[in-house]
Each structure stands twice: as C-alpha cells, then as structure tokens.
Amino acid sequence: MTKANGFVFGSGTPPFDLETGKFVCGDFETQTEASLKAVQHCLESAGTSLDKVVMVRVYASNAGYYQTINWV
C-alpha cells in the first residue's frame, strides 16, 4: 500500500492467511475471502477502511468467477 495526498493505493493482494503468511488454498470463494481480508488488513494498517474504497479492479482468469467475487 502507498499513501499519497490523502489516498491509499494498493495492488496485487493475493489470498494469504494473515496469521501464518501462507497462501490460502481452496475453492474460489475461500481464496476471494482471504484476499479481501488481506486488503482490509492493509487498509486498516494505513488508517482507513473498506467503506472508504472508491474503486476495486479485479482480474479473474475466468469470467464465471465474477459472480462469486461479487457475492463475497
């Protein structure tokens, strides 16, 4: 994460377990939840929160995953 002019910018937050630092394996829903928890942790560490997010860009290898991403 980078802070600049009152904004926080982040990129490439993979699904890591915040307690162990290991990559989270499992179904797409599980990995999406882990990624979002990692993003939330990074934002809170930078002094902000998910409710202040303006934009999120998600890249998925299969368009069929977007329904799950949006649900999570």
Backbone as JSON, one array per atom type, in Angstrom:
{
  "sequence": "MTKANGFVFGSGTPPFDLETGKFVCGDFETQTEASLKAVQHCLESAGTSLDKVVMVRVYASNAGYYQTINWV",
  "N": [[0.84, -1.17, 0.0], [0.38, 2.27, -0.69], [0.48, 5.55, 0.49], [-0.76, 8.7, -0.44], [-1.37, 12.1, -0.73], [-3.75, 11.98, 0.84], [-4.93, 9.7, -0.1], [-5.06, 6.11, -0.42], [-3.3, 3.67, -2.07], [-3.37, 0.47, -3.47], [-2.17, -2.73, -4.62], [-2.32, -5.91, -6.17], [-3.07, -8.0, -4.11], [-2.79, -11.0, -2.89], [-4.41, -14.15, -1.88], [-3.52, -14.53, 1.14], [-3.01, -16.14, 4.27], [-3.52, -14.38, 7.1], [-2.51, -14.95, 9.59], [-0.59, -16.99, 9.36], [0.85, -16.35, 7.11], [0.94, -17.87, 4.9], [0.01, -19.02, 1.61], [-3.42, -19.2, 0.81], [-5.18, -22.04, 0.09], [-7.81, -23.64, -1.72], [-11.31, -23.49, -2.62], [-12.64, -21.1, -5.01], [-14.21, -19.18, -3.71], [-13.24, -19.27, -1.05], [-10.61, -18.39, -1.45], [-11.11, -15.82, -2.44], [-12.33, -14.6, -0.21], [-10.15, -14.66, 1.57], [-8.36, -12.96, 0.23], [-9.77, -10.53, 0.32], [-9.85, -10.11, 3.08], [-7.15, -9.69, 3.51], [-6.8, -7.33, 2.05], [-8.46, -5.65, 3.56], [-7.06, -5.67, 5.99], [-4.65, -4.42, 5.2], [-5.63, -1.88, 4.46], [-6.67, -0.97, 6.92], [-4.32, -0.9, 8.39], [-3.16, 1.23, 7.14], [-4.66, 3.25, 8.06], [-7.29, 3.55, 7.19], [-10.41, 2.27, 5.78], [-12.51, -0.4, 4.44], [-15.0, 0.72, 3.81], [-14.45, 3.15, 2.74], [-13.43, 2.79, 0.27], [-13.0, 3.59, -3.12], [-12.71, 2.49, -5.67], [-12.36, -0.75, -7.06], [-10.47, -3.03, -8.83], [-10.7, -6.08, -10.31], [-9.1, -8.89, -11.52], [-9.82, -11.85, -13.16], [-9.22, -15.21, -14.11], [-11.24, -16.47, -15.39], [-14.33, -15.57, -16.58], [-16.57, -16.57, -15.36], [-16.08, -16.56, -12.66], [-16.7, -14.09, -11.6], [-19.3, -13.79, -10.55], [-19.11, -15.12, -8.08], [-17.09, -13.59, -6.88], [-18.36, -11.07, -6.67], [-20.44, -11.79, -4.94], [-19.09, -12.49, -2.57]],
  "CA": [[0.0, 0.0, 0.0], [1.07, 3.55, -0.75], [-0.36, 6.68, 0.87], [-0.37, 9.94, -1.12], [-2.4, 13.15, -0.82], [-5.0, 11.56, 1.46], [-5.41, 8.48, -0.73], [-4.28, 4.89, -0.22], [-3.3, 2.86, -3.28], [-2.87, -0.88, -3.26], [-2.17, -3.54, -5.82], [-1.87, -7.29, -6.09], [-3.18, -8.6, -2.79], [-3.2, -12.39, -3.06], [-5.07, -14.74, -0.71], [-2.62, -15.0, 2.18], [-3.54, -16.3, 5.62], [-2.91, -13.29, 7.87], [-1.85, -15.47, 10.79], [0.57, -17.82, 9.03], [1.57, -15.79, 5.96], [0.94, -18.84, 3.81], [-1.01, -18.89, 0.57], [-4.65, -19.93, 1.12], [-5.65, -22.93, -0.97], [-9.22, -23.96, -1.56], [-12.14, -23.07, -3.73], [-12.51, -19.7, -5.38], [-14.84, -18.38, -2.65], [-12.3, -19.22, 0.07], [-9.48, -17.54, -1.83], [-11.61, -14.45, -2.53], [-12.49, -14.13, 1.17], [-8.81, -14.42, 2.12], [-7.82, -11.76, -0.42], [-10.46, -9.35, 0.85], [-9.39, -9.9, 4.45], [-5.82, -9.11, 3.4], [-6.99, -5.93, 1.63], [-9.0, -4.95, 4.73], [-5.95, -5.51, 6.94], [-3.74, -3.4, 4.66], [-6.29, -0.57, 4.55], [-6.73, -0.58, 8.32], [-2.95, -0.56, 8.77], [-2.87, 2.54, 6.56], [-5.52, 4.23, 8.72], [-8.58, 3.72, 6.52], [-11.24, 1.06, 5.86], [-13.2, -0.81, 3.21], [-16.15, 1.59, 3.49], [-13.97, 4.36, 2.06], [-12.87, 2.4, -1.02], [-13.66, 4.23, -4.25], [-12.71, 1.6, -6.83], [-11.63, -2.02, -6.99], [-10.37, -3.7, -10.13], [-10.39, -7.49, -10.07], [-8.83, -9.68, -12.72], [-10.03, -13.28, -12.94], [-8.85, -15.99, -15.29], [-12.45, -17.0, -15.97], [-15.43, -14.64, -16.31], [-17.53, -17.24, -14.5], [-15.74, -16.3, -11.26], [-17.16, -12.77, -11.13], [-20.48, -13.92, -9.71], [-18.64, -15.45, -6.74], [-16.37, -12.42, -6.36], [-19.35, -10.06, -6.28], [-21.19, -12.28, -3.79], [-18.22, -12.4, -1.4]],
  "C": [[0.89, 1.25, 0.0], [0.08, 4.64, -0.38], [0.17, 7.92, 0.17], [-1.56, 10.88, -1.18], [-3.75, 12.71, -0.26], [-5.6, 10.3, 0.87], [-4.5, 7.31, -0.36], [-4.43, 4.06, -1.48], [-2.71, 1.49, -2.97], [-2.96, -1.68, -4.54], [-1.72, -4.96, -5.5], [-1.89, -7.9, -4.71], [-3.7, -10.03, -2.93], [-3.83, -12.96, -1.78], [-4.07, -15.36, 0.27], [-3.36, -15.14, 3.5], [-2.8, -15.27, 6.48], [-2.17, -13.77, 9.11], [-0.57, -16.23, 10.46], [1.43, -17.23, 7.92], [1.61, -16.72, 4.77], [-0.19, -18.58, 2.85], [-2.21, -19.75, 0.93], [-5.06, -20.75, -0.11], [-7.13, -23.2, -0.71], [-10.0, -23.49, -2.76], [-12.04, -21.56, -3.95], [-13.11, -18.77, -4.33], [-13.89, -18.19, -1.47], [-11.13, -18.3, -0.24], [-9.9, -16.07, -1.94], [-11.77, -13.85, -1.14], [-11.14, -13.8, 1.79], [-8.18, -13.16, 1.52], [-8.46, -10.5, 0.14], [-10.07, -9.07, 2.29], [-8.0, -9.27, 4.45], [-5.9, -7.64, 2.98], [-7.49, -5.11, 2.83], [-7.89, -4.67, 5.74], [-5.0, -4.41, 6.47], [-4.35, -2.0, 4.78], [-6.32, -0.08, 5.99], [-5.34, -0.2, 8.84], [-2.54, 0.82, 8.25], [-3.78, 3.63, 7.13], [-6.84, 4.48, 8.02], [-9.35, 2.4, 6.57], [-11.9, 0.77, 4.52], [-14.34, 0.13, 2.82], [-15.73, 2.89, 2.82], [-13.35, 4.05, 0.69], [-13.69, 3.01, -2.15], [-13.75, 3.28, -5.44], [-11.88, 0.35, -6.53], [-11.63, -2.62, -8.39], [-9.91, -5.12, -9.86], [-10.19, -8.18, -11.42], [-9.02, -11.15, -12.36], [-9.74, -14.02, -14.24], [-10.08, -16.53, -16.03], [-13.6, -16.06, -15.59], [-16.5, -15.26, -15.41], [-17.28, -17.01, -13.01], [-16.33, -14.99, -10.72], [-18.42, -12.83, -10.28], [-20.08, -14.22, -8.27], [-17.94, -14.27, -6.11], [-17.36, -11.37, -5.87], [-20.15, -10.5, -5.06], [-20.38, -12.12, -2.51], [-18.03, -10.94, -1.04]]
}
